[in-house]
Amino acid sequence: MISTMHYVAVSLAMLLIGTVGLLTRRNIVIILMSIELILNAVNINLVAFSKHHGNAAGQVFAIFVIAVAVAEAAVGLGILLALYRNRETVQVDEIDLLKW
Amino acid sequence: MNLDVFFFYAFTTLALGGGLLAITRRSAVHAAIALMVSLLGVAGLYLQLQAEFLFVSQIIIYIGGILLLFLFVIMLVNLDAGKGLRQFHKNWPLGAAVTALTGIALAVLLSRAQLPPAQQMPSTGNVELVADTLFQDYLVPFEVASLLLLVAVVGSVLLARKRA
């Protein structure tokens, strides 16, 4: 029998995959994809607990998370295009103008 | 084997395997395809959880919208130049260590969790239920979300247009 904890474990694994991609990759496009993976992990969690508690509020929050993910992807990719036009690179560790 | 269990593990394999492929591929297009597999797996998990509305929105919004946006940007940006370079930056062990620590901490927390007894969903259809909750209890956040999307549209157009 599949319990809520199974779904939470899947969500945890997906969160960790997203985090490791976010923290180790150099390519901005892959980093944005990792953020999508993290948001999906959160959504699995919300929907699993929504079913567990017999309450649709969790699914409504998952819809809001999807809306925020869309906004984030649109703005993030817009920033990426502007950055590429100015710096001709998409490797995060080469974009260190404000770092040093 | 129970069909429910079988589909759970099948969708989990899709979701996690696609995610793992997405963060390890050298080519961004391959990563986008792997991400699509992962998102389809998550959509299947929603179906398993009887969230039919989210299942459909996941496919339409994520795969039809966000992933297409990614593919367009990959076409606009010359990512092939970065193919021969290192894919992970030089501090990657630090990132992996932070992730491992987070994973261990969360796994310990999860193993100690005591869930309250499960409750039944009301017997009305899922779409009806979500619509009732969204438009009765969360109407103001819904309108704020539309404002957020408007700002995101204007912002991304401003950011991505060519400077004169």
Interface residues (C-beta under 8 A of the other chain):
Chain A: M1 I2 T4 M5 H6 Y7 V8 A9 V10 L12 A13 M14 L15 L16 I17 G18 T19 V20 G21 L22 L23 T24 R25 R26 N27 V29 I30 L32 M33 S34 E36 L37 N40 N43 I44 V47 A48 S50 K51 H52 H53 G54 N55 A56 A57 Q59 V60 A62 I63 F64 I66 A67 V68 A69 V70 A71 E72 A73 A74 V75 L77 G78 I79 L80 L81 A82 Y84 R85 T89 V90 Q91 V92 D93
Chain B: N2 D4 V5 F8 T12 A15 L16 G19 L20 A22 I23 R25 A28 A31 A32 L35 S38 L39 V42 L45 Y46 Q48 L49 Q50 A51 F53 L54 S57 Q58 I61 Y62 G65 I66 L69 F70 V73 I74 L76 V77 L79 G82 L85 R86 Q87 F88 H89 K90 W92 L94 G95 A96 V98 T99 T102 G103 L106 A107 L110 A113 L115 P116 A118 Q119 Q120 M121 P122 N126 L129 V130 D132 T133 L134 D137 Y138 P141 A145 L148 L149 V151 A152 V153 G155 S156 V157 L158 L159 A160 K162
